[in-house]
Amino acid sequence: MNLARFPRIRLGHLPTPLEPLERLSRHLAGPDGKGPKLWIKRDDCTGLSTGGNKTRKLEFLMADALAKGADTVITQGATQSNHARQTAAAAAKLGLACHLLLEDRTGRRDEAYTQSANVLLDRLHGAEIGHRPAGADMQAEMEALAAQLRTQGKRPYVIPGGGSNPVGSLGYVYAAQELLGQAMELGLRIDHVIHATGSAGTQAGLVVGMVALNSGVAVLGIGVSAPRAPQEAKVLALAQETAKYLGLPGMIRAEHIAANCDYVGQGYGIATQGMVEAVRLVAELDGILLDPVYSGKAMAGLIDLIRKGHFAPDSNLVFMHTGGSVGLFGYPEALSNDPS
């Protein structure tokens, strides 16, 4: 598995740290003091516009865009999209124009959500922002915009939502290699990697990397949008496409894919009590900021599963922090209420 043969532009501060969550581990331990040991892979520290997991994908996607002669990139996401923000930053760094199409998936109209946090940073990075209603065919909207820009002499490159295609997923194949190397240096046996799964690229890449390296590490995605069956189907399809792109067809099977989608709540981007508790716990116990849409809900799921005894007491769990803490500023009402 030679990733060096694929074009890549270094955008991130890599490798990101792998740290123990010592106080959270003790907090979640049983009455006998036993419980899983929690670690956190700090992909919130990738550096590009406050960091996040999309930086890894964009290293390969932006390289592909430049290799194809693009002068403009187009992508899409929800209003408070971490992917859109990091794409805008990468485009600014590389001197490319950037168009963002933001879908109204929550129905919120308050200024904190529609103008602050990621949206503010999108504008600071110089992106052109267009808005689309909930349920719009966002891929078709991007293709229509690309066609319009071509009539103006532009050379647009369309990046799917979340940067989730085989090219982008290479970023998390690389992350799997990086994580296993760090674990080897620490003498750490990783039993499970847990992370937020949405557009599927992060999970697809991790699964391909872990399986290709014969690691024996199970990857569990905690869903933030879709029900389990369609989420697992989406991850499986992309993982198989990514493996084929790497020259490893037939390697990924359905049993390699696991998603738990019990913690979505009322929908994508809508706050849940579990998310609020998880964000507060990790901030108060280990000094780390999660985000309200992805890592907050994923950590809520992980905490609940530990409390239910889902993981063996002697297991080592690595939580992949996918970044996005700037999004906290878009949820002041949910997060500032007195928990007492």
N, C-alpha and C positions, 0 to 999 in steps of 0.2 A: 504494500500500500504506500505508494510514493506520491505524497501530496505536492512535492516540489515541482512536479511537471505541470501544475496548474498555475496560471498567472495569479499573482497575489501582490497587493500593495499594503505595506505595513501602516496601519492606522491606530492600532491599539497598544496599550502598555501591557505587554505580555512577557512572561506568564503572569496571570493574576494570582493573588495569594490564596492559599488553602489554610484555613484557620479552624481551631477547635471552638465550638460554642459551649464552653465549659459551664457557665452559669445556667444556660437554658437546659443543658443536659441534666444538671442536678435538679433543676426545678421540675422536670418531667419524670424523674426517677420514681420508682415505686416506693412503698413504705419501708422496704428492706434496703433502700438506697441503690437498687439495681435498675438498670435501664439502658437503652441504646446510647452509644456515644455519638454526639452530633458534631459534624464538621460543616464548614461553609466554604464553597468555592466562590471567590469574590469577583464575579464577572460584572459587578457594579463598578469595578475599578479599572475598566478598560481604557478610561481616559477621554474618549471622544465625546465632547459635549455632555459632561457629567457621567459618561460611561454607560455600559449596558451590553447585553448579549448581541445586539445587532451589529456591533462593531466587528465582531469576528466574521459574520456573514458578509459585511460590506467590504472587507479586505479582498474577498474573492469576486464579489459582484462588481465593485468599482474597477478592479483590474480588468474584468471582462468587458466592461463598458468602454474603457479606454482602448483596449485592444481592438474593439470594433469601431473605433473612430467617433464615439459619441461626444457631443458637446453639451448635452442636456440629459438629466435623469428625471424620471417620473416615477412616483410611487404613491401608495395609498395606505390609509389606516383609519382608526377611529380618531375622534377629536383630540384626545390626549395620547396620541400614538408615540411611544418611545422610538419605534422604528422610523417614523417620519422625522423626528428630531435628529436622530443620529445620521440619517441619510442626508438631511440638509447640511449638517456639519461636515460630513465627508465630501459633499459636493463643493462646499465653500473652500475646504482645504485643497482640493484638486483643481479649483478654478472652473467648475462646471455649473451651468444653470440648473436649478432644481424646482420642480413643480410637485406640490403635494395636494392630493385630493383627500379630504377628510370627511368621513362618513359620520353622520349623527346617529350613533347607536344607542345612546342613553336617553335622548329627549330633554336633556338638561339645558337650561338657558341662562343660568347664573354666570356672572362675569368671571368668578374664580375658575370655573370649568372651561369656559369658551375663550378666555383671553389670557389666562395666567399659565404658569407651569410650562408644559411642553409647547403650547401654542406660542407663548412669548418667545421661547428659544428658537422655534421655527422661524419666526420673523427676524430675530437678531442674526440668524445665519443667512438671511437674505432670500429665503424661499418664497416662491409664489404659491399662495394658498387658494385652493378652490374648495367649495363645500358641496356635499351631496347628501340627499336624504337617506334615512335608514332603509335598508333593503335594496339599494341601488346595485346594479351589476358593476362592481368597481373595476373589474378587469376590462370590461367593455368601455367604461368611462375613460380609463387610462389609454386604451388603444385609440379611442376617438380623439383624445387630446394629442396623442403622438402623431396621428394623421394630420391634424391641424398644424402642428409645429413643423412638420415636414414641408407643408406648402409654403412656409415662411423661410425655408432654407436651413432649418435646424436638423440636427442628427440626434434624435432622442433615443434613449435606452430605457426600456420599461422594466422596473423592478417589482415583482409581485409583493403583495401585502406581507409584512413580516420578513421580507427577504427570503421567503421560504420556497426555494426550488433546489435542484441538485447542486447548482453552483454555490448558492448561499449556504447550503447545508454542509459543504466542505469545511466551513468554519468550525462546526462542532464535531466533525470527525477529528480535526486538529485538536480541539479542546479535550476530547477523550484521550488522545495521546499525551497531551500535556498533564492532565490530571493523573493518569496512571504513572507517569514519570515522577511526579511529586510524591505520590503515595509510596513508590518504591524507595525514594530517598528518605522518607519518614519511617519506613517499615510499617506502613499502615495497610491493613487488609480492608479494602472497601467492599461492603456487602451490597449496598444499594446507593444509587444516585437518584435524588428526587428533585423535581423542578416543575415550573409552570409550563403547561403545554397549550398552545393556541393555534397558531398558523402552522405548526408541526415541524418547522425546520430545525429547531434546537433538538427536539427529541429524536428526529430522524437521524441527524448527524451523530448524536451521542450513541444511539443504538448501533449504527453502522461501525463507528469506531470501536466500541466495546466488543462487538461480535468479531470484527475483522482481526482484532488483537487477541482473541480468545481469552478475554479477561475474566469471564465468569461473573462480572458485575451486572446486576439487574438494574434496569432503568425504569423508573416510575414517573409518568407525567401526571400532574394534578391539573385537571382541566379548568379553564377559565371562561369557556364559552359554550361549546357544543356538548351534547350528551355523549356517553361513553362509546357506543357503537360507531357513530360516524367519526368521532375523534380518532379512535384506534384505526379505522379504515383509512383515514387521511394520513396518519403517521406511517402506516404500513406501506401505502402506495409511494409516498415520498422517500421512505427509507430504501425501498426496492429500487426506485429510480436513481437514488444517490449511489447505491452500491453498484448498479450497472454503469453509471457514469465513471466510477472509479475502476471499472474493469473487473467487478466481482459479482456478476449476475447470478441469481439463484441463492445467494448467501443468506438473505433475510427472509424469515418466515413469520407467520402470524404469532407464534408463541414468543417471539422476541419483543412484542409490543404490549405494553400495559399502560392503561390510563384509568385514573379514578376521577370521575366527573361529578362527585357528590357535593362539591363545595363551591359551585358556580353561583348559587343563590338565585336571585330573580333575573340575572342575566349578566352579560359582559359589561364590565365597567361599573356595575352597581354594587355599592358597598354592602358587606355582610358583617354581622356581629363577630363571626369567627375571624374575618380579616382584620378588623379593628383590634381584637385581642392579640392576634399574632404580631401585628405591627408594633403595638405597645410593648409586648413582652420582649421582643428581640431588641427594641430600642432601649428598654429599661435594664435588661439583664446583660446584654453584650455590646451595647453601644453602636448597633448597626441599624441603618434605616432601610426598610423594605419599601415596596411600592404598593399602592392600593388596588391595582388591577391584576397584576401577575404574581409577583413573589409573595405578596401579602396573603392572597387566597391559597397559593401553594403551601406556604408555611402553616396556614390554618388547617389545611388537610393533613399535613405531616404531624402537627401537634395532636390532632384528634386521633389519627391512626396509632400514634404512640400510646396515648391514653387508653385506647381500646386493646392494646396488646398485640397489634398487628405485626410488629417486628420483634425478633428474638432479643432478650435483654443484653446479650453480649455482642450485638451487631454494631457495625460501624456504618453510619449513614452520612452521606455527603449531600448537602442541600446546595443546589446550583442557584446562586443569587443572580438573576438576570437583569438587575438594575432597575432604573426608573423612579428612584426616590424623589426626583423633582416633581413627579406626579402627585405627591402628597399635598402640594399647594393647591391642587384642583379639588381637594376633598376636605376643606376646613371644617365644615359642619359635622361630618361623620367622625372626624378624628379629634376634634377639640372638645367634645362633650365630656363632662366629668364622669369617669367610669365608676365612681363610688356610689 
